[in-house]
Amino acid sequence: MSLKDPQVRRALYNVAAFQVGWFSCVLGGSRIGGLVAALIISAHLLRLAGPGEWRWLVGFAALGLLVDGGLSLAGGFVFGADHWGVLPLWLWLLWPLFATLLHHSLRWLWQRPWLAVLGGATSGPSSYFAGAHLAGVELAPWLLPAQAVVWALLCLWLCRRIGQVQLPDRAQAG
């Protein structure tokens, strides 16, 4: 594993772009987060994504609206003034940003179901906890355990789905 390896560099770029997007959304709110997320997602689709990968980003955007929207309607989140509708835009955009990792920097994880489930059950709620603290969002006491279950099951599903069917890498596709 060397930084001269193009796949390693692409994976590091992928993780760094996600982290920039995450912090922009959480700290910058919907305006700044929306702009940065749009730039990151566009760059991802133009430079890194394999054929058909856009479907995963759209699917995760819909899933985020369903999951976090449902949890919001159930009283799991208490947001400040920076939101419209069920969810603030910045929280919703974290879902397609996460989807940019699936076939790149997290590709290795989907072959290891127990590690993926454990990672989802811990990293998902940890991300919500840190993001809520930084963004001034209050979380219901039951939300983090619920997120642990959601993300564990989601990661298990990703192991079944992506672990068996890989999208071709842009470099391999042509």
Secondary structure as UniProt FT lines:
FT   TURN            3..4
FT   HELIX           6..47
FT   TURN            51..53
FT   HELIX           54..73
FT   TURN            74..75
FT   STRAND          77..78
FT   HELIX           89..99
FT   TURN            100..106
FT   HELIX           107..111
FT   HELIX           113..135
FT   STRAND          138..139
FT   TURN            141..142
FT   HELIX           143..162
FT   TURN            163..164
FT   HELIX           170..173
//
